[in-house]
């Protein structure tokens, strides 16, 4: 009934310090995002947003690459 003094607090769940491709999908936030997309029927909209974002990133990368070669 009494709390002991000096005991360690509950340790936080082990989360990786660096996000890698292997552990990206197992991240809790990402899993919740995937579940939200699925539950609300937003696959088409999510795909359109991802295509847009990837095209913007690809243009920036292509622009940087061509500038450094010249």
C-alpha positions as a Markdown table, in Angstrom:
| # | Residue | x | y | z |
|---|---|---|---|---|
| 1 | Unk | 0.0 | 0.0 | 0.0 |
| 2 | Unk | 2.9 | 2.4 | 0.5 |
| 3 | Unk | 5.1 | 3.4 | -2.3 |
| 4 | Unk | 8.8 | 2.7 | -1.9 |
| 5 | Unk | 11.2 | 5.5 | -2.3 |
| 6 | Unk | 14.0 | 5.2 | -4.9 |
| 7 | Unk | 12.3 | 2.8 | -7.2 |
| 8 | Unk | 12.7 | 3.4 | -10.9 |
| 9 | Unk | 9.9 | 4.9 | -12.8 |
| 10 | Unk | 8.2 | 2.9 | -15.5 |
| 11 | Unk | 10.5 | 2.8 | -18.5 |
| 12 | Unk | 9.3 | 4.2 | -21.8 |
| 13 | Unk | 8.7 | 1.6 | -24.5 |
| 14 | Unk | 11.8 | 0.9 | -26.5 |
| 15 | Unk | 11.7 | 3.1 | -29.6 |
| 16 | Unk | 14.4 | 3.3 | -32.1 |
| 17 | Unk | 16.4 | 6.5 | -32.1 |
| 18 | Unk | 16.7 | 6.6 | -35.9 |
| 19 | Unk | 13.8 | 5.9 | -38.3 |
| 20 | Unk | 14.9 | 3.5 | -41.0 |
| 21 | Unk | 13.0 | 1.9 | -43.9 |
| 22 | Unk | 12.8 | -1.4 | -42.0 |
| 23 | Unk | 11.1 | 0.1 | -38.9 |
| 24 | Unk | 9.1 | 2.9 | -40.6 |
| 25 | Unk | 5.9 | 0.9 | -41.0 |
| 26 | Unk | 5.9 | -0.5 | -37.5 |
| 27 | Unk | 5.9 | 3.0 | -36.0 |
| 28 | Unk | 2.7 | 3.6 | -34.1 |
| 29 | Unk | 1.9 | 6.9 | -35.8 |
| 30 | Unk | 2.3 | 5.4 | -39.2 |
| 31 | Unk | 0.1 | 2.4 | -38.3 |
| 32 | Unk | -2.6 | 4.8 | -37.1 |
| 33 | Unk | -2.3 | 6.8 | -40.3 |
| 34 | Unk | -2.7 | 3.7 | -42.4 |
| 35 | Unk | -5.7 | 2.6 | -40.4 |
| 36 | Unk | -7.3 | 6.1 | -40.7 |
| 37 | Unk | -6.9 | 6.0 | -44.5 |
| 38 | Unk | -8.4 | 2.5 | -44.7 |
| 39 | Unk | -11.3 | 3.1 | -42.4 |
| 40 | Unk | -12.4 | 6.3 | -44.1 |
| 41 | Unk | -12.0 | 5.2 | -47.7 |
| 42 | Unk | -9.3 | 7.7 | -48.5 |
| 43 | Unk | -7.0 | 5.6 | -50.6 |
| 44 | Unk | -7.5 | 7.5 | -53.8 |
| 45 | Unk | -6.9 | 10.9 | -52.1 |
| 46 | Unk | -3.9 | 9.6 | -50.2 |
| 47 | Unk | -2.4 | 8.2 | -53.5 |
| 48 | Unk | -2.9 | 11.6 | -55.2 |
| 49 | Unk | -1.2 | 13.4 | -52.4 |
| 50 | Unk | 1.7 | 11.0 | -52.4 |
| 51 | Unk | 2.1 | 11.4 | -56.2 |
| 52 | Unk | 2.2 | 15.1 | -55.8 |
| 53 | Unk | 4.7 | 15.1 | -53.0 |
| 54 | Unk | 7.0 | 12.6 | -54.7 |
| 55 | Unk | 6.9 | 14.7 | -58.0 |
| 56 | Unk | 7.9 | 17.8 | -56.1 |
| 57 | Unk | 10.8 | 16.0 | -54.3 |
| 58 | Unk | 12.0 | 14.5 | -57.6 |
| 59 | Unk | 12.1 | 17.9 | -59.3 |
| 60 | Unk | 14.1 | 19.4 | -56.4 |
| 61 | Unk | 16.6 | 16.5 | -56.5 |
| 62 | Unk | 16.9 | 16.6 | -60.3 |
| 63 | Unk | 17.5 | 20.3 | -60.1 |
| 64 | Unk | 20.2 | 20.0 | -57.5 |
| 65 | Unk | 21.9 | 17.2 | -59.4 |
| 66 | Unk | 22.1 | 19.1 | -62.7 |
| 67 | Unk | 23.4 | 22.2 | -61.0 |
| 68 | Unk | 26.3 | 20.4 | -59.3 |
| 69 | Unk | 27.4 | 18.7 | -62.5 |
| 70 | Unk | 27.8 | 21.9 | -64.4 |
